Amino acid sequence: MASVLVVDVDPFIREYLRNALERTGHIVSAVESVEAAGMAGLTRRFDVAFLDANLPDGDAIGMLGAFRNRLDGPETIVLSSMADPDLAERAMRAGAWDFIVKPCSLDRLTHSLRRALMYRAKRSEALPPRLRNCGIVGNSAAIRQCLEQAGLAAAGRADVLITGETGTGKDIFARAIHQSSALANRPFVVVDCAALPSGLAESILFGHVRGAFTGADTTRSGLIRQADGGTLFLDEVGELPPEVQSTFLRVLQERRYRPVGARHEEASDFRLIAATNRELADMTAAGRFRSDLLFRLNSFVLRLPPLRERREDIAALAVHLLAREARRDCCEVKGASPEFLAVLAAHDWPGNVRELVHVLRAAILAAGGEPTLHPQHLPVELKVCYMRGAMGDAGESAQDREPQGHVSGQPMAWREYRRRVLDEAERRYMADIMRHAGGDARRAMELSGLKSARFYQLLRQHGRDLS
Ligand SMILES: Nc1ncnc2c1ncn2[C@@H]1O[C@H](COP(=O)(O)OP(=O)(O)OP(=O)(O)O)[C@@H](O)[C@H]1O
């Protein structure tokens, strides 16, 4: 069973194909225009599209190119009422699976559909490609999923939109996709849209010819030209000045642009990776970002999770970043004590990995010649946050905390009951001992009489919910 999109201006063909394909078990959506097909493609994923070559509201073959650009875009079978060899050639060059002249038999259509589905099934059996060594650290399920998606993006040529809060790694992921792609040896051109001066944005992007405006003493090429054959990385795309958004949309569609003051257009065959920490849909609703540009950018979206949603990555990131900082400063790598890592793990990191980098740099400076970092090298707010978490809700009565011997009135197995009681006792003990030691983990360990490995294991295990 496949998901099939039929795009045809003729209502008879739409209904005929829908009925015939639904009878053979496929799920069919039938629409009449380029615009409706675009909307359908936003909300659903299709395996195969039957596409009328002569749609009333736009270039069907151009849309075929956009389909192919999508990572999981459908295989496309073009239907034409004319046996036009030029049109057939354009369609095949744009990536069509087949070109069929109407009217034709149902057998001809279903045969082509079967072949396209067989090809698609084989293609999806291929293992997902991996990113080349790219310095991205993390083993949480969330980051592994991002790496897998980025690997897929690197294997194709689809335009990519990377979203995520500030400091989540949009830049490092964009570079990793480029470096793992077939364009790795070609330019990677960064445009910081937030830093484009509004009067000069077009000239910086598209270049200008001599005399185009006051001060244009020489002809200058723009960043779009520099990206020809490589990747254009549009950072903070939500900040793209409104007057440039519509021009840029055309550039994306045609991969052609006109330098300021020039008579003729020039071509630039770049792959676009855009990034944003803004909610572009909200900006579109508020009229600050063009909806058609958002639609064009939305073809393959990589969403990077905030650090607080993948705390298990914090220790590995800290160790990696300490080594990176040491390499950068040509000095010895500092170690991190378990308490230091526990404090890092308790923080919410609104600035994400970038904030972690800054905090580690400051800690390295604060530690001076000491080879190991401890909580005293961290900013006081982080320690306070950790202690608050560790002390928890002091007002809660011991009774409230009594381990439950029943779940919803049902008796539980002895083993499970024992595990819960022990777990609760450990947690309470750790909270008490830390309180007595005034939050000083080393002092708490001495008071407890536990060996350090066991003490820090308990601290790690219960550190976040010592309440
Ligand atoms: N998963 C990761 N592994 C290793 N380093 C990372 C990771 N994620 C981010 N970093 C590092 O954190 C810092 C910030 O990352 P980056 O610049 O890619 O974030 P960003 O999302 O583009 O930030 P902004 O929105 O502020 O531009 C960089 O030093 C980067 O190398």
The ligand as a Gaussian input file, in Angstrom:
#p B3LYP/6-31G(d) Opt

LIG

0 1
 N       26.942000      18.586000      19.981000
 C       28.033000      19.368000      20.085000
 N       29.253000      18.812000      20.217000
 C       30.346000      19.591000      20.345000
 N       30.323000      20.933000      20.370000
 C       29.135000      21.535000      20.243000
 C       27.929000      20.790000      20.081000
 N       26.913000      21.648000      19.951000
 C       27.437000      22.876000      20.029000
 N       28.778000      22.821000      20.202000
 C       29.686000      23.963000      20.395000
 O       28.933000      24.984000      21.071000
 C       29.198000      26.265000      20.537000
 C       27.913000      26.861000      19.972000
 O       27.494000      26.060000      18.874000
 P       26.921000      26.693000      17.515000
 O       27.623000      27.983000      17.197000
 O       26.945000      25.630000      16.486000
 O       25.437000      26.996000      18.006000
 P       24.284000      27.798000      17.246000
 O       23.023000      27.057000      17.492000
 O       24.677000      28.045000      15.829000
 O       24.285000      29.146000      18.073000
 P       23.590000      30.572000      17.712000
 O       22.113000      30.342000      17.597000
 O       23.919000      31.407000      18.907000
 O       24.234000      31.034000      16.453000
 C       30.287000      26.070000      19.486000
 O       31.529000      26.268000      20.111000
 C       30.129000      24.608000      19.074000
 O       31.338000      24.069000      18.610000

